[in-house]
Amino acid sequence: MNTIIDYQRLLPAWQTLQLVAPIAHIESEADYEQTTTLLNSLLDLVRDDAKHPLYSLVAVVGDLIEAYEINHQPLATANSH
């Protein structure tokens, strides 16, 4: 299955989204805090409603946070042995 992406429409949509909600790869602790705040705000709105239009956005933002935490949080078990 080949998906055709209209980059002429994608770029302004992405730029607009980033103005509304700062969604990007987390590079720093400040980015992490900002993204965590965004996730908490989304969760306040969406809750656990899988049919909510923003439900997949909650999952995407959660995945960004999880990836950052995996790469930047020290493993408790590594230091306890």
Buried (B, 14 or more C-beta within 10 A) or exposed (E): EEEEEEEEEEEEEEEEEEEEBEBEEBEEEEBBEBBBEBBEEBBEEBEEEEEBEBBEBBEEBBEBBEEBEEEEEEEEEEEEE
